[in-house]
Amino acid sequence: MSRIRPHIRGSRLATAGIVAASATLLATALSPTAGADESPTRATAIRNAAAALKDRAGSLGLTAAQGTSVRDVIVDTDGTQHVRYDRTYRQLPVLGGDFVVHLAKDGTYRDASRATRNAISLSSVTPKVSAPKAADLAAAVLRAANVGETLKRLTSRPELVVDALHGAPKLAWRTDAVAQDSAGNPVARTTLTDARTGTKIDAWDSVEHAAGDGKSLYGGTVPLETTASGSTYQLKDATRGGTYTGDAANRTDLCILAICLNRAPATVFTDTDNHWGTGAATDRSTAAVDAQYGTDMTWDYYEDVHGRKGIAGDGKGSFNRVHYGNDYNNAFWDDSCFCMTYGDGDGTQLGPLVSLDVAGHEMTHGVTSKTAALTYSGESGGLNEATSDVFGTLVEFHAGNSADPGDYLIGEKVVRSGFPRSALRYMDKPSKDGVSVDCWSAGTKDLDVHYSSGVGNHFAYLLAEGSGARTVNGVRYDSPTCDGSSVTGIGRDKLGRIWYRALTVYMTSSTNYAGARASMLSAAKDLYGAGSVEYGAVGAAWKAVNVG
């Protein structure tokens, strides 16, 4: 590509310490299981939530013109239930219409988390701006975002929606525009246009520029679960939902956001002796080892720590494509194919983007899309990116690989000597990259989401490790606070549990940093109690980044 972005990006989401033993036991008791196969407990939660919707439709802002569908269900082991819904208005998707119904263990209604409290009612759902006009406007936005590039095969797909994310609900066109740049790699942008006036409401990037064994590029020799197929083995893991890795053969496609202009399927890697790769980039299966290993470790983290089996929580695996495009300085998750895609990098600034934290980062975009579905714009977009950075980091620590020990640096393995710094991002002091922010301000919402993510990353580091100087796994950090306070960390494990519960139970598509603070305080209260050290630490860490 002609321009290198010094950060990882993730795809547009479909349509972001010592305590008492009793506290530890409570954390275990409340560890949720999400999205498991249909069971009486899950079915009961859905029935209870449906009854609550019927009884409390008015207070939840529901009318006869609206429809609801269940996106996710979490049942805590103590029986508390949380049912997440998407909403339609006159059969049109409502952006920001999502909400979570919280029920006590006996099924009685407790309260709800709502992305918007505005009444959803429109005088008409007939647009004054035509679909072709919306498509042209979105194409112009994509061209403007790629100045200097000659875009090929540009296609736009408008969809009529109700926008409840940006003030009073209004009829809008959500248009996905995709194209290929001069190198043949995909570019995409989603534009939200007022369907009555033609005014651009918002726009955001859509493709984000981000028991055998194998010798990997970055993690040494790693174990791999594979599948025997005649006299050969496939790089396919039946123990983790059938996850597999294939070779994209340096082809590209535009099957982005369910728009397919051409398709470049990945051929599953095979091997004769079940010992994969050489550890050198010249061996095509070496990058595949890293990708499969990254998927394995991400799966294991979410299952071991949070009881979540697979990205969607349904026990089904995703798949990886490596060697995508030409000198592609990127990796991305795409919901439309439920897959991870890795470029090889240009070799000058970035190498193959198959490192463990990059894998965890990108696949967490998939987890977010199946839970809170944080909008990839404004503060919600920054929070979305921070969520992926946080869990990508926690995946790396959880893996415990001595060749790639856990750290609070993002993408440090993929950067090369030609890159202007030693990592893509720094969580202890995000501003070290020269573009991210350490502290929240009124202007945070206007920043690129990869720079506004610094607020969430800084909070996460402070909550886990605390402020000031320290060394972790041989890496020196020195994290300041925005208000001059001193913060004491509560550890990575508790950071992960609190953030995950907030993401899956309390956050909605419109959650901003203030909402994240409220969600994490609720999560800390659930897990450890309102008077706990952990609850106080969450408040102190958010205050230390100017949120609160």
Secondary structure, DSSP 8 states (H G I E B T S, - for coil): --S--SS-------------HHHHHHHHHT--EES-S--HHHHHHHHHHHHHHHHTTTTTT--TTEEEEEEEEEE-TTS-EEEEEEEEETTEEEET--EEEEE-TTS-EEEEEES--S----S----SS-HHHHHHHHHHHHHHHTTT---EEEEEEEEEEEE-SSSS-EEEEEEEEEEE-TTS-EEEEEEEEETTT--EEEEEESS----EEEE-SSS-EEEE--EEETTEEESEEGGGTTEEEEE-TT-----BTTB-SS----EE-EESSSEE--SSTTSHHHHHHHHHHHHHHHHHHHHHHH---STTSSS---EEEEEESSS---EEEETTTTEEEEE---SSSB--S--HHHHHHHHHHHHHHHTT---SSHHHHHHHHHHHHHHHHHHHHHHT-TTS---SEESTTTB-TTSSSSSSEESSSGGGGSSS-SS--TTGGGS-HHHHHHHHHHHHHHHHHBSEEEEETTEEEEE--SSS---B---HHHHHHHHHHIIIII--TT--HHHHHHHHHHHHHHHH-TTSHHHHHHHHHHHTTT--
